[in-house]
Every structure is written in structure tokens, then in C-alpha cells.
Amino acid sequence: MKDSFTQSMDWLHTWGGLLFGWLLFVIFFSGTLTVFDKEITYWMQPELHHLPAAALNVDAVTRQLSTLGGNSDHWWIELPTNRLPVTKIFWKRQDQFEERLIEPLSGKPVAVRDTHGGEFFYRFHYQLHLDRVGVWVVGASALVMLVALVTGLVIHRRIFKDFFTFRPRSSPHRAWLDVHNLTGVLVLPFHFMITFTGLVIFGQIYIPAGVDLLYGGDEEQVVADMEQRIERSPQHNRAPLVSLETLERRAREHWDGGTTEWIEVHNPGDRHALVEITRRTDDRLALVSDRVTFDGATGETLQVWKATQPAFLTYSVVIGLHYIWFDKITIRWLYFLMGLAASVMIATGLVLWTVKRRARHFDAATTVWYRLVERLNIAIVAGLPIATAAFFWSNRLLPTDLAGRALWEMRMFFLTWGFCVLHAFLRREWSAAWKEQLYGGGALFACLPLLNMATTQSHMLITIPNEMWRLAGIDLTSLATGLLLGWGGRHVGRIGTASQPASEPVLETQQV
Amino acid sequence: MASEWISPGNCMEPAMRTPDRVQKVSWRNVTARVLAAAFGGYGLTYAATACLTLLLPLSKIEAILTASMLSFVFYTVAILWAFAASTPQRAWIGLLVPAAACAAVAVPLARTAGG
């Protein structure tokens, strides 16, 4: 491509990073939020906040399921956790799914406002709400991210020197470059790990060579062979279901201290009923669920399934590192901060591209292209936090009984983002557009705890004294985000214009 | 953008910079390499993954998962090659020849595997 290998890699880093940077910022930003998806869901359902993190009464839950989903062919019970202290029940009749949230102890249904909660950011993160197309777009972006990381390493042979260099005052371009390098180098192992493990999750979809050759492209058969579940069709003779409470306790005997995540019943009330009890993965790296399967009519143990195959376990650890379902709050915060660092690295990379080129003059076509990049940077980097804040605000402000409420929260997110895009493109002064959007996002996030105070009984004056840290954490993080965006708004004007073209030599000590 | 001049050296020390000599990159050159990286790279990755899946002396699932985890390493290297090669022609050759070699190994194996 260029005269030297390093220059070729530099070119690839610059252009690959720019063209996929906007998508990557969206993916990393929403992924960072997804680290706390369950906590966000909990925060967005204030009706649950009075529930104690109490033990579960499986029998009470089963009675509720018999009443609601009496003659269905499938039941699921999702057990409560420390992160989300509510029980979810699902049942399926033909192809009709029903779902309710119920109190873990009494088995009574809880009425909660309709919201997608943290699930919204989760789906946004891995498929941009575009289903399979989105999965491919995210995959292509992740691959470019991997290439950008490797090329970034190649062009940084002075990696340690760069790491200890921070020159906020020397020139605008150097300051941006130093932040970009600092967030890149400091968190480099995480960037590599999270990008690679993210690709592996959908590896069979992206590169289905093995599935095509050994299974004739039959993805379902691959999953069936991996999971080795017992299948039984209904006998259509009635037989009472064995107590699920007993079966759940018996399943736990196989797991040396592990707890239950799911109870699944196939053909409840049938002579051929099956009960599958699935182990929670909150105490292990490998994202693989051990299972015990019982005969639902006799209570006989039919299968004790544990993952033993080395490659399968390795794969489970690799994707487990991405999902972090191992429930350690310290690690969760570290992931959040490192995800934030990755988002900052991508954002500064995007800004750097414009700062370095702003002082130069080109023909009209190039100027139009530079303006487009500048405006897109504002719309994505400053606009996405505003849209996120709007999503939280609408959760508290929309009427609780509004039809299609969850959809309206999503619409508010995308409508707000649309306004940010318009504002970024229509505002004459680019630096004013930056400032206004960063201040706007900052104000929305900083005031979110106040809005919480005005609309719920689970605001910081209550949650902090009562040590309800999972709720208080969201308000405090929101406050910190507001301050960070405000700080960005204050400084963005000063660092906007490059006082010197990038190609001029910069005063710094020469390496020998 | 069509007449974009790109100065080399985003982050290289000044001694390595060549401020007076900027290189022009032709659109045809860039397009050929992007296509090589995306499609040539995909072909090579698919063929190499297929080859590895069939050669590994493991059970079906184990072989699929092992090869699949390595596939993204192949793809990354293929993309780097597409832009590091001195000419677009060499970029394509460097991807197609190994892909063909992998396919030559994989096709007979796939027949015996009954795929």
C-alpha cells in the first residue's frame, strides 16, 4: 500500500478506524452499559424495589403456574438473583408465549411498568436492533476493531514511551493523541480480549465452515449435539407432577454449592413430563450450564449433564469472559471502566482524525467530506449519551399504563438521537454543536437523580442510608457521567482548532 | 475526498516523518485491496477453517469449536496482508493461493467425512 510496512499499517489504522469508528463507538458504548444490564432493568422497574431479596418458595410459584398456564405444553421458571430479586415465569401453548413477573415468596404476580430495561442496550450492543443483519454488521466492525488493535500496536513501537507521555498543553493534536494512546495502551489486553471473545460468540454464524461440512449446515443439530438434551413426546395420559421444590433440592446435590438458574418443565401434568433443572453460572468463568433432568411423573433422575470436553469448555470460558455472568461486583465495575476506556479511545481516535486535518486546506470535495466526518463525530459521540439519557428519562416520565410503553421508551431514544443528528448537521459552528450537545447530555445525566427523587421512592436519600447500592449505583454513575460530559463540554472549545498542521515537527525529546 | 493526500506517520517520531513528501493513493488500488481483504480474506478464512476442522483428530463438535476459535486469527492476518503487500495483484495472489491449497486438502477429506 505504502513505501513501508509501518506506513501501510498506519494508513489501514487511520481509515479502517475512521470508517468503522462510529459503529464501534455505538457497539462499545452500549456494551459498556450492558455490563450492568440487570441492574438497569431493576432500576427501570421501581415497582420491584420494595421486594426483599428473600428465599424462593418454589411450590408457591408452581401453584401460580398451574393456575395461569394450566394446560400448556411448556413451563419455565427463572429464579430470582441478587441482581434482580424477582421470579419470572413463562408458559407456552402451541406457539403462544406468555410471561409474568411474580413475587418469589408469595407467588403473587407483580404489576410492573412495561420496559425493556437493560435488555434494550444488550440487543443494541450485539445486533443494533437489526436482527441477523445487525449481527453481521457488528461482526464486521469487531473484525475491523481487531485489525485496528494490531495495526495500532505495529505503529507504536515506542509503546512504553508513549504510555508515559501526556502533553495536554503542547498542542491540541498531541493532547488528543496522548489520550487516544493512553486509553489504548493501558487497557490493551482488555480491548483484545473483549473484541476476540465477542467474535467467537457468533463464530459459527460468521464462518460456518465446520457446520457446513460436518452437519450439512444444520445449526440446530450442532446445538443439539453440544447440549445432549433428553427429548420425550407427550403420552397424553394425565399424571401429577412431582414437587418441583424437591427436585430443585435434589439437583443442587450434584453441584457442590452451585445454585439453580432455571426450572423447565416439558409437558407438565403428562405421564411423560420432563423436568430440567439448570445450574447458574455466577460462580465460574465457563458460560456453560450443568443440568439435571428428572422424570416429572416419577421423580426418577434421567440425566446428570456436565460439560467435560476440553474444546467445548475452552469455548465456554472464552465466551464466558465476554458475557461476565460470574457475579463479582468488583470485576463488573472493572469491565465497566475498561469498556468506558475503550469508548473514549474510539471517540478520541475519531476526533483526532478531524483535529489533524482541520488546519489544512483542500479542494471543495474534500472539504465537504471533512465536514461530514466532523458532524458525524458530534452526532455519534455526543448524541448517543443524550439519547441514552432520554431513554432513562422517558422510563420515569411516560404514564405507567401507556399502551406499548416499552416501545415508546425505545422511540424516545431514537427520536432524541435523530434530533441530535439534525442539530449536529444544522448548527453552523461545529464547536458550538459539540459544546451544546455535551452540555445537554451532561445536564440530562446530572439531573436524573433529581428526576428519580420527584417520581419514585427509591432515590438516593432513601437508597444510600438503606445501603441499596445497586439502585444508588445507577444514580451515582449517572451523576458522574453528567460531570464528565460537562467537563468535556467546557474543554471542547479550547482543543478544537489545531494551531499547527500535523505534519510539522513537534518539539519533543528525540529517541536515541 | 477523491484527491485526498495522506501524510504518513500519525504517531511516528519526527525523525521518521517525511513532511515534504506526501503520497497519493489511487482509488483503484484502495478498492482492489479492500475487496481482497473482505472477500479474498473471507475465502481464505473459510477454506483454512474447513481444512483445520477436518484435519483435527477430535470429535465433530470439538473440531468445529477449536477451528472456529482460530478462524478470526486467520482473517485478521489475511486483512493485514491485503494492505501490506506491495501491489494489489500480490495481495490477491497471497490470499488465493493458500485458499486454493486449503481447499485442495479439504475437498477430498469432506467427501470421506460424508459432508
Contacts between the chains, C-beta under 8 A, distances in Angstrom:
chain1	res1	chain2	res2	distance
A	1	B	25	7.2
A	1	B	29	7.5
A	1	B	33	6.5
A	1	B	83	4.8
A	1	B	84	7.0
A	1	B	85	7.8
A	2	B	8	6.3
A	2	B	23	6.3
A	2	B	25	7.9
A	3	B	8	7.7
A	3	B	23	7.2
A	5	B	84	5.6
A	6	B	12	7.2
A	7	B	8	4.4
A	7	B	9	7.2
A	8	B	83	5.3
A	8	B	84	5.2
A	9	B	80	7.3
A	9	B	83	7.3
A	9	B	84	7.0
A	10	B	8	6.2
A	10	B	9	6.6
A	10	B	10	5.6
A	10	B	11	7.5
A	10	B	12	7.5
A	11	B	6	6.5
A	11	B	8	7.4
A	11	B	25	7.4
A	11	B	83	7.2
A	12	B	79	8.0
A	12	B	80	7.6
A	12	B	83	4.6
A	13	B	10	7.4
A	14	B	6	7.6
A	14	B	10	6.1
A	143	B	72	6.9
A	143	B	75	6.1
A	143	B	76	7.1
A	143	B	79	7.4
A	146	B	72	6.8
A	146	B	76	5.1
A	147	B	76	5.9
A	147	B	79	5.1
A	147	B	80	6.7
A	150	B	76	6.2
A	150	B	80	6.5
A	151	B	80	7.2
A	155	B	10	6.8
A	155	B	11	5.6
A	155	B	12	6.9
A	156	B	11	6.3
A	158	B	13	7.0
A	162	B	11	7.3
A	177	B	10	7.7
A	177	B	11	6.5
A	181	B	11	7.2
A	196	B	72	6.4
A	199	B	72	4.8
A	200	B	68	7.2
A	200	B	69	5.5
A	200	B	72	7.1
A	203	B	68	4.1
A	203	B	69	6.8
A	203	B	71	6.5
A	203	B	72	7.3
A	204	B	64	7.3
A	204	B	68	6.1
A	206	B	71	7.8
A	207	B	45	5.8
A	207	B	46	5.9
A	207	B	49	5.2
A	207	B	68	6.4
A	207	B	71	4.4
A	207	B	72	7.9
A	207	B	75	7.7
A	209	B	46	5.1
A	209	B	47	7.6
A	209	B	49	4.1
A	209	B	50	3.9
A	209	B	53	6.1
A	209	B	67	7.1
A	209	B	68	8.0
A	209	B	71	7.4
A	210	B	49	6.7
A	210	B	50	7.1
A	210	B	53	4.0
A	210	B	60	8.0
A	210	B	63	6.5
A	210	B	64	3.4
A	210	B	67	5.7
A	210	B	68	6.2
A	211	B	64	6.5
A	212	B	50	7.7
A	212	B	115	7.2
A	213	B	50	5.6
A	213	B	53	6.4
A	213	B	54	6.6
A	213	B	106	7.5
A	213	B	110	4.9
A	213	B	113	6.5
A	213	B	115	4.1
A	214	B	53	6.8
A	214	B	60	4.9
A	214	B	63	7.5
A	214	B	64	6.4
A	214	B	113	6.3
A	214	B	115	5.7
A	215	B	60	7.5
A	215	B	115	7.8
A	216	B	115	6.5
A	222	B	61	7.1
A	222	B	64	7.0
A	225	B	60	6.9
A	225	B	61	5.5
A	226	B	61	5.6
A	309	B	59	7.3
A	309	B	61	7.0
A	309	B	62	5.6
A	310	B	62	7.2
A	311	B	58	6.6
A	311	B	61	7.6
A	311	B	62	4.1
A	311	B	63	7.7
A	311	B	65	4.6
A	311	B	66	4.6
A	312	B	61	6.4
A	312	B	62	6.6
A	312	B	65	6.0
A	314	B	65	7.6
A	314	B	66	7.9
A	314	B	69	7.4
A	315	B	65	4.5
A	315	B	68	7.9
A	315	B	69	6.4
A	318	B	69	6.4
A	352	B	10	8.0
A	356	B	10	7.5
A	362	B	3	7.3
A	362	B	4	7.8
A	362	B	5	7.7
A	363	B	3	6.0
A	365	B	1	6.0
A	365	B	2	5.9
A	365	B	3	7.1
A	366	B	1	5.5
A	366	B	2	7.8
A	366	B	3	6.5
A	366	B	4	6.2
A	369	B	1	4.0
A	502	B	7	6.9
A	502	B	10	7.8
A	503	B	7	4.9
A	503	B	17	7.0
A	503	B	19	4.4
A	503	B	22	7.9
A	504	B	19	6.9
A	505	B	14	4.1
A	505	B	17	7.0
A	505	B	19	7.2
A	506	B	14	6.3
A	508	B	13	7.9
A	508	B	14	7.6
A	510	B	13	7.0
A	510	B	14	7.7
A	510	B	15	6.5
A	511	B	13	5.9
A	511	B	15	8.0
